[in-house]
Amino acid sequence: TIQTNKSLHHSTLKQLTHKGQLLHEELDSLIAIPHKSHQDSIHIVQSYNQLESIVKSLKNNEHHDQ
């Protein structure tokens, strides 16, 4: 039903938002490391790309809901 789909959509957006917040906190911690290893740098770039993708997805959903 439409209500079930709306609930599922809302739940998915909440999960995506939470994941984005966790990634943001993780990135802040990684960026704060004074002497980063190559692996740290790779992890930062990968996490940033994931966060960017989440933000784009949330923005797209925001525009569709209006």
PDB file of N, H, CA, C and O in Angstrom:
ATOM      1  N   THR A   1       0.830  -1.189   0.000  1.00  0.00           N
ATOM      2  CA  THR A   1       0.000   0.000   0.000  1.00  0.00           C
ATOM      3  C   THR A   1       0.875   1.254   0.000  1.00  0.00           C
ATOM      4  O   THR A   1       2.083   1.186   0.225  1.00  0.00           O
ATOM      5  N   ILE A   2       0.250   2.379  -0.253  1.00  0.00           N
ATOM      6  H   ILE A   2      -0.731   2.434  -0.436  1.00  0.00           H
ATOM      7  CA  ILE A   2       0.976   3.651  -0.302  1.00  0.00           C
ATOM      8  C   ILE A   2       1.572   3.978   1.066  1.00  0.00           C
ATOM      9  O   ILE A   2       2.717   4.420   1.157  1.00  0.00           O
ATOM     10  N   GLN A   3       0.792   3.758   2.134  1.00  0.00           N
ATOM     11  H   GLN A   3      -0.138   3.398   2.060  1.00  0.00           H
ATOM     12  CA  GLN A   3       1.281   4.071   3.484  1.00  0.00           C
ATOM     13  C   GLN A   3       2.493   3.214   3.846  1.00  0.00           C
ATOM     14  O   GLN A   3       3.441   3.703   4.461  1.00  0.00           O
ATOM     15  N   THR A   4       2.463   1.948   3.468  1.00  0.00           N
ATOM     16  H   THR A   4       1.693   1.550   2.968  1.00  0.00           H
ATOM     17  CA  THR A   4       3.590   1.053   3.739  1.00  0.00           C
ATOM     18  C   THR A   4       4.836   1.544   3.015  1.00  0.00           C
ATOM     19  O   THR A   4       5.926   1.565   3.587  1.00  0.00           O
ATOM     20  N   ASN A   5       4.671   1.941   1.754  1.00  0.00           N
ATOM     21  H   ASN A   5       3.786   1.924   1.290  1.00  0.00           H
ATOM     22  CA  ASN A   5       5.805   2.455   0.987  1.00  0.00           C
ATOM     23  C   ASN A   5       6.352   3.744   1.585  1.00  0.00           C
ATOM     24  O   ASN A   5       7.565   3.946   1.625  1.00  0.00           O
ATOM     25  N   LYS A   6       5.458   4.620   2.051  1.00  0.00           N
ATOM     26  H   LYS A   6       4.472   4.456   2.018  1.00  0.00           H
ATOM     27  CA  LYS A   6       5.896   5.871   2.686  1.00  0.00           C
ATOM     28  C   LYS A   6       6.681   5.574   3.959  1.00  0.00           C
ATOM     29  O   LYS A   6       7.712   6.193   4.220  1.00  0.00           O
ATOM     30  N   SER A   7       6.190   4.628   4.742  1.00  0.00           N
ATOM     31  H   SER A   7       5.352   4.125   4.530  1.00  0.00           H
ATOM     32  CA  SER A   7       6.870   4.259   5.987  1.00  0.00           C
ATOM     33  C   SER A   7       8.247   3.674   5.702  1.00  0.00           C
ATOM     34  O   SER A   7       9.224   3.998   6.379  1.00  0.00           O
ATOM     35  N   LEU A   8       8.313   2.817   4.705  1.00  0.00           N
ATOM     36  H   LEU A   8       7.520   2.554   4.156  1.00  0.00           H
ATOM     37  CA  LEU A   8       9.587   2.213   4.320  1.00  0.00           C
ATOM     38  C   LEU A   8      10.558   3.283   3.824  1.00  0.00           C
ATOM     39  O   LEU A   8      11.737   3.273   4.178  1.00  0.00           O
ATOM     40  N   HIS A   9      10.063   4.193   3.014  1.00  0.00           N
ATOM     41  H   HIS A   9       9.105   4.202   2.727  1.00  0.00           H
ATOM     42  CA  HIS A   9      10.878   5.285   2.481  1.00  0.00           C
ATOM     43  C   HIS A   9      11.411   6.150   3.628  1.00  0.00           C
ATOM     44  O   HIS A   9      12.591   6.502   3.647  1.00  0.00           O
ATOM     45  N   HIS A  10      10.547   6.487   4.571  1.00  0.00           N
ATOM     46  H   HIS A  10       9.589   6.201   4.556  1.00  0.00           H
ATOM     47  CA  HIS A  10      10.937   7.308   5.722  1.00  0.00           C
ATOM     48  C   HIS A  10      12.001   6.590   6.558  1.00  0.00           C
ATOM     49  O   HIS A  10      12.977   7.203   6.992  1.00  0.00           O
ATOM     50  N   SER A  11      11.808   5.307   6.776  1.00  0.00           N
ATOM     51  H   SER A  11      11.015   4.809   6.424  1.00  0.00           H
ATOM     52  CA  SER A  11      12.761   4.510   7.551  1.00  0.00           C
ATOM     53  C   SER A  11      14.122   4.463   6.856  1.00  0.00           C
ATOM     54  O   SER A  11      15.161   4.592   7.504  1.00  0.00           O
ATOM     55  N   THR A  12      14.109   4.281   5.547  1.00  0.00           N
ATOM     56  H   THR A  12      13.265   4.177   5.021  1.00  0.00           H
ATOM     57  CA  THR A  12      15.350   4.247   4.769  1.00  0.00           C
ATOM     58  C   THR A  12      16.082   5.579   4.857  1.00  0.00           C
ATOM     59  O   THR A  12      17.304   5.608   5.004  1.00  0.00           O
ATOM     60  N   LEU A  13      15.343   6.681   4.769  1.00  0.00           N
ATOM     61  H   LEU A  13      14.350   6.657   4.650  1.00  0.00           H
ATOM     62  CA  LEU A  13      15.959   8.008   4.871  1.00  0.00           C
ATOM     63  C   LEU A  13      16.560   8.227   6.256  1.00  0.00           C
ATOM     64  O   LEU A  13      17.629   8.825   6.382  1.00  0.00           O
ATOM     65  N   LYS A  14      15.881   7.746   7.293  1.00  0.00           N
ATOM     66  H   LYS A  14      15.013   7.260   7.191  1.00  0.00           H
ATOM     67  CA  LYS A  14      16.419   7.878   8.655  1.00  0.00           C
ATOM     68  C   LYS A  14      17.720   7.090   8.791  1.00  0.00           C
ATOM     69  O   LYS A  14      18.680   7.569   9.394  1.00  0.00           O
ATOM     70  N   GLN A  15      17.749   5.883   8.231  1.00  0.00           N
ATOM     71  H   GLN A  15      16.968   5.494   7.741  1.00  0.00           H
ATOM     72  CA  GLN A  15      18.958   5.056   8.287  1.00  0.00           C
ATOM     73  C   GLN A  15      20.100   5.726   7.526  1.00  0.00           C
ATOM     74  O   GLN A  15      21.242   5.735   7.987  1.00  0.00           O
ATOM     75  N   LEU A  16      19.789   6.280   6.374  1.00  0.00           N
ATOM     76  H   LEU A  16      18.862   6.273   6.000  1.00  0.00           H
ATOM     77  CA  LEU A  16      20.789   6.964   5.557  1.00  0.00           C
ATOM     78  C   LEU A  16      21.333   8.188   6.290  1.00  0.00           C
ATOM     79  O   LEU A  16      22.536   8.450   6.268  1.00  0.00           O
ATOM     80  N   THR A  17      20.450   8.925   6.929  1.00  0.00           N
ATOM     81  H   THR A  17      19.473   8.713   6.947  1.00  0.00           H
ATOM     82  CA  THR A  17      20.864  10.099   7.698  1.00  0.00           C
ATOM     83  C   THR A  17      21.783   9.686   8.841  1.00  0.00           C
ATOM     84  O   THR A  17      22.809  10.322   9.082  1.00  0.00           O
ATOM     85  N   HIS A  18      21.414   8.629   9.538  1.00  0.00           N
ATOM     86  H   HIS A  18      20.580   8.112   9.342  1.00  0.00           H
ATOM     87  CA  HIS A  18      22.232   8.144  10.657  1.00  0.00           C
ATOM     88  C   HIS A  18      23.609   7.702  10.165  1.00  0.00           C
ATOM     89  O   HIS A  18      24.625   8.026  10.780  1.00  0.00           O
ATOM     90  N   LYS A  19      23.643   6.968   9.064  1.00  0.00           N
ATOM     91  H   LYS A  19      22.818   6.704   8.564  1.00  0.00           H
ATOM     92  CA  LYS A  19      24.924   6.514   8.508  1.00  0.00           C
ATOM     93  C   LYS A  19      25.782   7.716   8.120  1.00  0.00           C
ATOM     94  O   LYS A  19      26.992   7.719   8.343  1.00  0.00           O
ATOM     95  N   GLY A  20      25.154   8.729   7.542  1.00  0.00           N
ATOM     96  H   GLY A  20      24.170   8.727   7.360  1.00  0.00           H
ATOM     97  CA  GLY A  20      25.877   9.943   7.167  1.00  0.00           C
ATOM     98  C   GLY A  20      26.466  10.646   8.376  1.00  0.00           C
ATOM     99  O   GLY A  20      27.595  11.133   8.327  1.00  0.00           O
ATOM    100  N   GLN A  21      25.707  10.700   9.461  1.00  0.00           N
ATOM    101  H   GLN A  21      24.790  10.304   9.501  1.00  0.00           H
ATOM    102  CA  GLN A  21      26.201  11.329  10.691  1.00  0.00           C
ATOM    103  C   GLN A  21      27.388  10.561  11.260  1.00  0.00           C
ATOM    104  O   GLN A  21      28.362  11.163  11.713  1.00  0.00           O
ATOM    105  N   LEU A  22      27.308   9.240  11.236  1.00  0.00           N
ATOM    106  H   LEU A  22      26.517   8.751  10.868  1.00  0.00           H
ATOM    107  CA  LEU A  22      28.415   8.418  11.727  1.00  0.00           C
ATOM    108  C   LEU A  22      29.659   8.603  10.863  1.00  0.00           C
ATOM    109  O   LEU A  22      30.769   8.712  11.383  1.00  0.00           O
ATOM    110  N   LEU A  23      29.475   8.638   9.552  1.00  0.00           N
ATOM    111  H   LEU A  23      28.573   8.549   9.129  1.00  0.00           H
ATOM    112  CA  LEU A  23      30.602   8.861   8.642  1.00  0.00           C
ATOM    113  C   LEU A  23      31.233  10.226   8.877  1.00  0.00           C
ATOM    114  O   LEU A  23      32.456  10.364   8.848  1.00  0.00           O
ATOM    115  N   HIS A  24      30.407  11.222   9.107  1.00  0.00           N
ATOM    116  H   HIS A  24      29.414  11.110   9.130  1.00  0.00           H
ATOM    117  CA  HIS A  24      30.897  12.579   9.357  1.00  0.00           C
ATOM    118  C   HIS A  24      31.769  12.606  10.617  1.00  0.00           C
ATOM    119  O   HIS A  24      32.842  13.209  10.622  1.00  0.00           O
ATOM    120  N   GLU A  25      31.303  11.954  11.676  1.00  0.00           N
ATOM    121  H   GLU A  25      30.431  11.464  11.671  1.00  0.00           H
ATOM    122  CA  GLU A  25      32.071  11.886  12.923  1.00  0.00           C
ATOM    123  C   GLU A  25      33.383  11.140  12.709  1.00  0.00           C
ATOM    124  O   GLU A  25      34.430  11.554  13.206  1.00  0.00           O
ATOM    125  N   GLU A  26      33.320  10.040  11.967  1.00  0.00           N
ATOM    126  H   GLU A  26      32.469   9.703  11.563  1.00  0.00           H
ATOM    127  CA  GLU A  26      34.516   9.250  11.681  1.00  0.00           C
ATOM    128  C   GLU A  26      35.517  10.074  10.873  1.00  0.00           C
ATOM    129  O   GLU A  26      36.718  10.043  11.143  1.00  0.00           O
ATOM    130  N   LEU A  27      35.018  10.806   9.886  1.00  0.00           N
ATOM    131  H   LEU A  27      34.043  10.831   9.666  1.00  0.00           H
ATOM    132  CA  LEU A  27      35.895  11.655   9.076  1.00  0.00           C
ATOM    133  C   LEU A  27      36.554  12.736   9.926  1.00  0.00           C
ATOM    134  O   LEU A  27      37.747  13.001   9.778  1.00  0.00           O
ATOM    135  N   ASP A  28      35.794  13.355  10.805  1.00  0.00           N
ATOM    136  H   ASP A  28      34.824  13.140  10.926  1.00  0.00           H
ATOM    137  CA  ASP A  28      36.358  14.371  11.699  1.00  0.00           C
ATOM    138  C   ASP A  28      37.512  13.789  12.511  1.00  0.00           C
ATOM    139  O   ASP A  28      38.550  14.430  12.676  1.00  0.00           O
ATOM    140  N   SER A  29      37.324  12.571  13.014  1.00  0.00           N
ATOM    141  H   SER A  29      36.481  12.051  12.880  1.00  0.00           H
ATOM    142  CA  SER A  29      38.370  11.918  13.803  1.00  0.00           C
ATOM    143  C   SER A  29      39.595  11.599  12.950  1.00  0.00           C
ATOM    144  O   SER A  29      40.729  11.833  13.368  1.00  0.00           O
ATOM    145  N   LEU A  30      39.360  11.067  11.762  1.00  0.00           N
ATOM    146  H   LEU A  30      38.439  10.877  11.422  1.00  0.00           H
ATOM    147  CA  LEU A  30      40.477  10.719  10.879  1.00  0.00           C
ATOM    148  C   LEU A  30      41.259  11.958  10.444  1.00  0.00           C
ATOM    149  O   LEU A  30      42.489  11.943  10.399  1.00  0.00           O
ATOM    150  N   ILE A  31      40.538  13.015  10.130  1.00  0.00           N
ATOM    151  H   ILE A  31      39.539  13.027  10.167  1.00  0.00           H
ATOM    152  CA  ILE A  31      41.193  14.243   9.675  1.00  0.00           C
ATOM    153  C   ILE A  31      42.019  14.854  10.807  1.00  0.00           C
ATOM    154  O   ILE A  31      43.033  15.505  10.555  1.00  0.00           O
ATOM    155  N   ALA A  32      41.591  14.648  12.047  1.00  0.00           N
ATOM    156  H   ALA A  32      40.767  14.119  12.252  1.00  0.00           H
ATOM    157  CA  ALA A  32      42.295  15.213  13.204  1.00  0.00           C
ATOM    158  C   ALA A  32      43.613  14.498  13.515  1.00  0.00           C
ATOM    159  O   ALA A  32      44.430  15.022  14.272  1.00  0.00           O
ATOM    160  N   ILE A  33      43.831  13.317  12.945  1.00  0.00           N
ATOM    161  H   ILE A  33      43.167  12.891  12.330  1.00  0.00           H
ATOM    162  CA  ILE A  33      45.077  12.579  13.192  1.00  0.00           C
ATOM    163  C   ILE A  33      46.233  13.391  12.606  1.00  0.00           C
ATOM    164  O   ILE A  33      46.237  13.695  11.413  1.00  0.00           O
ATOM    165  N   PRO A  34      47.219  13.745  13.448  1.00  0.00           N
ATOM    166  CA  PRO A  34      48.304  14.608  12.953  1.00  0.00           C
ATOM    167  C   PRO A  34      49.179  13.947  11.878  1.00  0.00           C
ATOM    168  O   PRO A  34      49.523  14.584  10.882  1.00  0.00           O
ATOM    169  N   HIS A  35      49.534  12.688  12.075  1.00  0.00           N
ATOM    170  H   HIS A  35      49.255  12.170  12.883  1.00  0.00           H
ATOM    171  CA  HIS A  35      50.398  11.999  11.107  1.00  0.00           C
ATOM    172  C   HIS A  35      49.631  10.808  10.542  1.00  0.00           C
ATOM    173  O   HIS A  35      49.564   9.743  11.155  1.00  0.00           O
ATOM    174  N   LYS A  36      49.059  11.012   9.369  1.00  0.00           N
ATOM    175  H   LYS A  36      49.114  11.877   8.871  1.00  0.00           H
ATOM    176  CA  LYS A  36      48.211   9.986   8.765  1.00  0.00           C
ATOM    177  C   LYS A  36      49.050   8.999   7.955  1.00  0.00           C
ATOM    178  O   LYS A  36      50.007   9.376   7.278  1.00  0.00           O
ATOM    179  N   SER A  37      48.671   7.744   8.043  1.00  0.00           N
ATOM    180  H   SER A  37      47.894   7.437   8.593  1.00  0.00           H
ATOM    181  CA  SER A  37      49.288   6.726   7.200  1.00  0.00           C
ATOM    182  C   SER A  37      48.622   6.774   5.826  1.00  0.00           C
ATOM    183  O   SER A  37      47.604   7.437   5.630  1.00  0.00           O
ATOM    184  N   HIS A  38      49.217   6.063   4.897  1.00  0.00           N
ATOM    185  H   HIS A  38      50.044   5.524   5.056  1.00  0.00           H
ATOM    186  CA  HIS A  38      48.617   5.972   3.559  1.00  0.00           C
ATOM    187  C   HIS A  38      47.222   5.356   3.669  1.00  0.00           C
ATOM    188  O   HIS A  38      46.288   5.779   2.988  1.00  0.00           O
ATOM    189  N   GLN A  39      47.098   4.353   4.538  1.00  0.00           N
ATOM    190  H   GLN A  39      47.856   4.010   5.092  1.00  0.00           H
ATOM    191  CA  GLN A  39      45.806   3.687   4.739  1.00  0.00           C
ATOM    192  C   GLN A  39      44.778   4.660   5.310  1.00  0.00           C
ATOM    193  O   GLN A  39      43.611   4.634   4.919  1.00  0.00           O
ATOM    194  N   ASP A  40      45.211   5.524   6.239  1.00  0.00           N
ATOM    195  H   ASP A  40      46.159   5.545   6.557  1.00  0.00           H
ATOM    196  CA  ASP A  40      44.309   6.545   6.788  1.00  0.00           C
ATOM    197  C   ASP A  40      43.801   7.448   5.671  1.00  0.00           C
ATOM    198  O   ASP A  40      42.611   7.758   5.602  1.00  0.00           O
ATOM    199  N   SER A  41      44.709   7.863   4.803  1.00  0.00           N
ATOM    200  H   SER A  41      45.675   7.611   4.859  1.00  0.00           H
ATOM    201  CA  SER A  41      44.335   8.762   3.704  1.00  0.00           C
ATOM    202  C   SER A  41      43.345   8.102   2.756  1.00  0.00           C
ATOM    203  O   SER A  41      42.384   8.728   2.309  1.00  0.00           O
ATOM    204  N   ILE A  42      43.587   6.837   2.457  1.00  0.00           N
ATOM    205  H   ILE A  42      44.367   6.328   2.820  1.00  0.00           H
ATOM    206  CA  ILE A  42      42.665   6.086   1.588  1.00  0.00           C
ATOM    207  C   ILE A  42      41.293   5.999   2.255  1.00  0.00           C
ATOM    208  O   ILE A  42      40.262   6.190   1.610  1.00  0.00           O
ATOM    209  N   HIS A  43      41.298   5.709   3.549  1.00  0.00           N
ATOM    210  H   HIS A  43      42.135   5.554   4.073  1.00  0.00           H
ATOM    211  CA  HIS A  43      40.040   5.593   4.297  1.00  0.00           C
ATOM    212  C   HIS A  43      39.290   6.927   4.306  1.00  0.00           C
ATOM    213  O   HIS A  43      38.064   6.951   4.188  1.00  0.00           O
ATOM    214  N   ILE A  44      40.018   8.029   4.444  1.00  0.00           N
ATOM    215  H   ILE A  44      41.013   8.009   4.540  1.00  0.00           H
ATOM    216  CA  ILE A  44      39.398   9.357   4.423  1.00  0.00           C
ATOM    217  C   ILE A  44      38.714   9.603   3.088  1.00  0.00           C
ATOM    218  O   ILE A  44      37.567  10.048   3.049  1.00  0.00           O
ATOM    219  N   VAL A  45      39.407   9.318   1.999  1.00  0.00           N
ATOM    220  H   VAL A  45      40.339   8.956   2.031  1.00  0.00           H
ATOM    221  CA  VAL A  45      38.840   9.545   0.664  1.00  0.00           C
ATOM    222  C   VAL A  45      37.615   8.658   0.445  1.00  0.00           C
ATOM    223  O   VAL A  45      36.597   9.123  -0.067  1.00  0.00           O
ATOM    224  N   GLN A  46      37.707   7.391   0.826  1.00  0.00           N
ATOM    225  H   GLN A  46      38.534   7.013   1.242  1.00  0.00           H
ATOM    226  CA  GLN A  46      36.570   6.479   0.646  1.00  0.00           C
ATOM    227  C   GLN A  46      35.371   6.916   1.486  1.00  0.00           C
ATOM    228  O   GLN A  46      34.234   6.898   1.016  1.00  0.00           O
ATOM    229  N   SER A  47      35.635   7.306   2.722  1.00  0.00           N
ATOM    230  H   SER A  47      36.560   7.321   3.104  1.00  0.00           H
ATOM    231  CA  SER A  47      34.546   7.751   3.600  1.00  0.00           C
ATOM    232  C   SER A  47      33.923   9.034   3.083  1.00  0.00           C
ATOM    233  O   SER A  47      32.705   9.205   3.126  1.00  0.00           O
ATOM    234  N   TYR A  48      34.768   9.937   2.594  1.00  0.00           N
ATOM    235  H   TYR A  48      35.757   9.797   2.559  1.00  0.00           H
ATOM    236  CA  TYR A  48      34.253  11.194   2.050  1.00  0.00           C
ATOM    237  C   TYR A  48      33.356  10.919   0.843  1.00  0.00           C
ATOM    238  O   TYR A  48      32.292  11.523   0.707  1.00  0.00           O
ATOM    239  N   ASN A  49      33.784  10.011  -0.027  1.00  0.00           N
ATOM    240  H   ASN A  49      34.648   9.520   0.084  1.00  0.00           H
ATOM    241  CA  ASN A  49      32.977   9.673  -1.203  1.00  0.00           C
ATOM    242  C   ASN A  49      31.635   9.065  -0.796  1.00  0.00           C
ATOM    243  O   ASN A  49      30.602   9.361  -1.396  1.00  0.00           O
ATOM    244  N   GLN A  50      31.663   8.215   0.225  1.00  0.00           N
ATOM    245  H   GLN A  50      32.502   7.975   0.712  1.00  0.00           H
ATOM    246  CA  GLN A  50      30.413   7.629   0.728  1.00  0.00           C
ATOM    247  C   GLN A  50      29.497   8.718   1.275  1.00  0.00           C
ATOM    248  O   GLN A  50      28.299   8.734   0.995  1.00  0.00           O
ATOM    249  N   LEU A  51      30.078   9.632   2.059  1.00  0.00           N
ATOM    250  H   LEU A  51      31.052   9.619   2.286  1.00  0.00           H
ATOM    251  CA  LEU A  51      29.292  10.708   2.655  1.00  0.00           C
ATOM    252  C   LEU A  51      28.708  11.608   1.573  1.00  0.00           C
ATOM    253  O   LEU A  51      27.552  12.022   1.655  1.00  0.00           O
ATOM    254  N   GLU A  52      29.506  11.902   0.570  1.00  0.00           N
ATOM    255  H   GLU A  52      30.445  11.566   0.503  1.00  0.00           H
ATOM    256  CA  GLU A  52      29.043  12.734  -0.545  1.00  0.00           C
ATOM    257  C   GLU A  52      27.855  12.071  -1.247  1.00  0.00           C
ATOM    258  O   GLU A  52      26.881  12.736  -1.598  1.00  0.00           O
ATOM    259  N   SER A  53      27.947  10.776  -1.443  1.00  0.00           N
ATOM    260  H   SER A  53      28.739  10.236  -1.158  1.00  0.00           H
ATOM    261  CA  SER A  53      26.869  10.020  -2.084  1.00  0.00           C
ATOM    262  C   SER A  53      25.593  10.059  -1.238  1.00  0.00           C
ATOM    263  O   SER A  53      24.495  10.217  -1.771  1.00  0.00           O
ATOM    264  N   ILE A  54      25.741   9.915   0.066  1.00  0.00           N
ATOM    265  H   ILE A  54      26.633   9.787   0.499  1.00  0.00           H
ATOM    266  CA  ILE A  54      24.587   9.965   0.971  1.00  0.00           C
ATOM    267  C   ILE A  54      23.935  11.341   0.921  1.00  0.00           C
ATOM    268  O   ILE A  54      22.712  11.451   0.836  1.00  0.00           O
ATOM    269  N   VAL A  55      24.753  12.390   0.973  1.00  0.00           N
ATOM    270  H   VAL A  55      25.747  12.301   1.042  1.00  0.00           H
ATOM    271  CA  VAL A  55      24.219  13.760   0.936  1.00  0.00           C
ATOM    272  C   VAL A  55      23.457  13.997  -0.364  1.00  0.00           C
ATOM    273  O   VAL A  55      22.371  14.577  -0.346  1.00  0.00           O
ATOM    274  N   LYS A  56      24.017  13.553  -1.494  1.00  0.00           N
ATOM    275  H   LYS A  56      24.899  13.082  -1.509  1.00  0.00           H
ATOM    276  CA  LYS A  56      23.334  13.712  -2.787  1.00  0.00           C
ATOM    277  C   LYS A  56      21.992  12.990  -2.775  1.00  0.00           C
ATOM    278  O   LYS A  56      20.980  13.525  -3.229  1.00  0.00           O
ATOM    279  N   SER A  57      21.999  11.778  -2.252  1.00  0.00           N
ATOM    280  H   SER A  57      22.821  11.344  -1.883  1.00  0.00           H
ATOM    281  CA  SER A  57      20.770  10.989  -2.199  1.00  0.00           C
ATOM    282  C   SER A  57      19.715  11.673  -1.332  1.00  0.00           C
ATOM    283  O   SER A  57      18.545  11.741  -1.708  1.00  0.00           O
ATOM    284  N   LEU A  58      20.131  12.176  -0.174  1.00  0.00           N
ATOM    285  H   LEU A  58      21.081  12.120   0.131  1.00  0.00           H
ATOM    286  CA  LEU A  58      19.189  12.861   0.714  1.00  0.00           C
ATOM    287  C   LEU A  58      18.663  14.141   0.078  1.00  0.00           C
ATOM    288  O   LEU A  58      17.482  14.463   0.210  1.00  0.00           O
ATOM    289  N   LYS A  59      19.531  14.869  -0.610  1.00  0.00           N
ATOM    290  H   LYS A  59      20.491  14.608  -0.718  1.00  0.00           H
ATOM    291  CA  LYS A  59      19.089  16.098  -1.281  1.00  0.00           C
ATOM    292  C   LYS A  59      18.102  15.779  -2.394  1.00  0.00           C
ATOM    293  O   LYS A  59      17.115  16.492  -2.574  1.00  0.00           O
ATOM    294  N   ASN A  60      18.362  14.709  -3.144  1.00  0.00           N
ATOM    295  H   ASN A  60      19.164  14.129  -2.998  1.00  0.00           H
ATOM    296  CA  ASN A  60      17.442  14.308  -4.211  1.00  0.00           C
ATOM    297  C   ASN A  60      16.078  13.948  -3.634  1.00  0.00           C
ATOM    298  O   ASN A  60      15.047  14.306  -4.202  1.00  0.00           O
ATOM    299  N   ASN A  61      16.073  13.246  -2.516  1.00  0.00           N
ATOM    300  H   ASN A  61      16.911  12.955  -2.054  1.00  0.00           H
ATOM    301  CA  ASN A  61      14.808  12.880  -1.874  1.00  0.00           C
ATOM    302  C   ASN A  61      14.093  14.103  -1.336  1.00  0.00           C
ATOM    303  O   ASN A  61      12.864  14.170  -1.364  1.00  0.00           O
ATOM    304  N   GLU A  62      14.848  15.063  -0.851  1.00  0.00           N
ATOM    305  H   GLU A  62      15.847  15.009  -0.829  1.00  0.00           H
ATOM    306  CA  GLU A  62      14.269  16.306  -0.344  1.00  0.00           C
ATOM    307  C   GLU A  62      13.547  17.043  -1.470  1.00  0.00           C
ATOM    308  O   GLU A  62      12.455  17.574  -1.267  1.00  0.00           O
ATOM    309  N   HIS A  63      14.154  17.073  -2.648  1.00  0.00           N
ATOM    310  H   HIS A  63      15.040  16.641  -2.812  1.00  0.00           H
ATOM    311  CA  HIS A  63      13.542  17.754  -3.789  1.00  0.00           C
ATOM    312  C   HIS A  63      12.297  17.016  -4.292  1.00  0.00           C
ATOM    313  O   HIS A  63      11.333  17.641  -4.733  1.00  0.00           O
ATOM    314  N   HIS A  64      12.328  15.683  -4.223  1.00  0.00           N
ATOM    315  H   HIS A  64      13.112  15.175  -3.865  1.00  0.00           H
ATOM    316  CA  HIS A  64      11.179  14.900  -4.693  1.00  0.00           C
ATOM    317  C   HIS A  64       9.992  15.011  -3.748  1.00  0.00           C
ATOM    318  O   HIS A  64       8.841  14.899  -4.169  1.00  0.00           O
ATOM    319  N   ASP A  65      10.280  15.233  -2.463  1.00  0.00           N
ATOM    320  H   ASP A  65      11.216  15.324  -2.121  1.00  0.00           H
ATOM    321  CA  ASP A  65       9.202  15.322  -1.474  1.00  0.00           C
ATOM    322  C   ASP A  65       8.483  16.662  -1.503  1.00  0.00           C
ATOM    323  O   ASP A  65       7.400  16.790  -0.932  1.00  0.00           O
ATOM    324  N   GLN A  66       9.059  17.651  -2.150  1.00  0.00           N
ATOM    325  H   GLN A  66       9.939  17.546  -2.613  1.00  0.00           H
ATOM    326  CA  GLN A  66       8.444  18.986  -2.169  1.00  0.00           C
ATOM    327  C   GLN A  66       7.398  19.104  -3.240  1.00  0.00           C
ATOM    328  O   GLN A  66       6.785  20.161  -3.390  1.00  0.00           O
TER     329      GLN A  66
END
